């Protein structure tokens, strides 16, 4: 073979090799890793787990609550006194301040007289002791040394008796003041408005040995007990307006926080705020607050509810069916679609009909096109129809999208008359987008590290193997 022919052969081989490499690059770029689209795996999630209209969702402004009976107050009597008359019976309605029972005033007056007589006796004893001390002081002056010691001992004893008597007088005066107050208020009054229950007779009290003579249950059939902790206590205050939401259906009730109990509540079972730790320092104490609903219609004793602070939020949207965050919705002209898993386990464009929108929460209603049992993927520029759907994140082979998911430069021109606020076009025919300005400011080493992170070491190894194979083919051709 002449030299000229050999050079022509080498040139032809190099052209063929370059053509194959360029074609392979575009195939790789199109499919993500050089394989077929069907072999690329995309992570999908069940619609029911993404549904923002789920029956139970505890937000940072929601509190767990349960419907319970109204507050009951124990009415105790002073066991040191004698009950004269019980003024109420079971079922009576009372107002705060109403008299419930009276004490025997005559017995109190007798105790008062006895206390006053005791004070008088002590005062007389003190006066007598002082007179004796004065006489002993006179006799001591004329006595010899041995007798003076005896006089001194007697004087000190009398002075000690007087000190004790003065203390007893102070204690008796306190008792007298209490007895005088008891004669003026010889009765027990109701501390709340409510209904009298469990009234005991004096004989029953003596038999039981307790001091609770009756109970008063607050007016109204039910109240709602809510729970909070120090991490979300800033919104809980007496008089605050709340919205009570049923966990059974879409029912809501207006209400008001009537009281806040700042004593720590005992936890029954696992503490929902303890983050799974048994360490006391990692747990959060729970406290109780109580809500009085404007209406009791539809509420049942023991019913579990959600309580939200009423900040004027719009409660007219009753979310039923399927609601998804708007980030999952893509645009195809004026049509809306999601990346969904089809019956063959492949990714497809699933066109959906959009209904109501909640601008505050950023979600929208899916009127048709999806079921709760379907699986969908979060939009990505690399996703294409025909790729394989997977629920295992470890199997995902489509590289993550570095672009802002709200970047919709490819479809803005096609959105006339459509839902401009749900306008992410997930189909990018050019695959991954590279920030050229960023690359321009990088060194060669930084660029290499960037692409290693972007495509993974496995892909770089595959590319290296491909390049080595191409080089080997070229060398072999040249040798021929």
Secondary structure, 3 states (H helix, E strand, C coil): CCHHHHHHHHHHHHHHHHHHHHHHHHHHHHHCCCCCHHHCEEECEEHHHHCCCCCCCCCCCEEEEEEEECCEEEEECCCCCCEEEECCCCCCEECCCCEEEEECHHHHHHHHHHHHHHHHHHHHHHHHHHHHHHHHHHHHHHCCHHHHHHHHHHHHHHHHHHHHHHHHHHHHHHHHHHHHHHHHCCEEECCCCEEEECCCCHHHHHHHCCCEEEEEEECCCEEEEEEEEHHHCCCCCCCCEEEEEECCCCCEEEEEEEEEECCCCCCCCCCCCCCCCCCHHHCCCEEEEEEEECCCCCCCCCCEEEEEECCCCCCCCCCCCEEEEHHHCEEECCEEEEEEECCCCEEEEEEEEEEEEECCCCEEEEEECCCCCCEEECCCCCCCCCCEEECCHHHCCCCCCCCCCCCCCCCHHHCCCCCCCCCECCCCCCCCCCCHHHHHCCCHHHHHHHHHHHHCHHHHHHHHHHHHHHHHHHHHHHHC
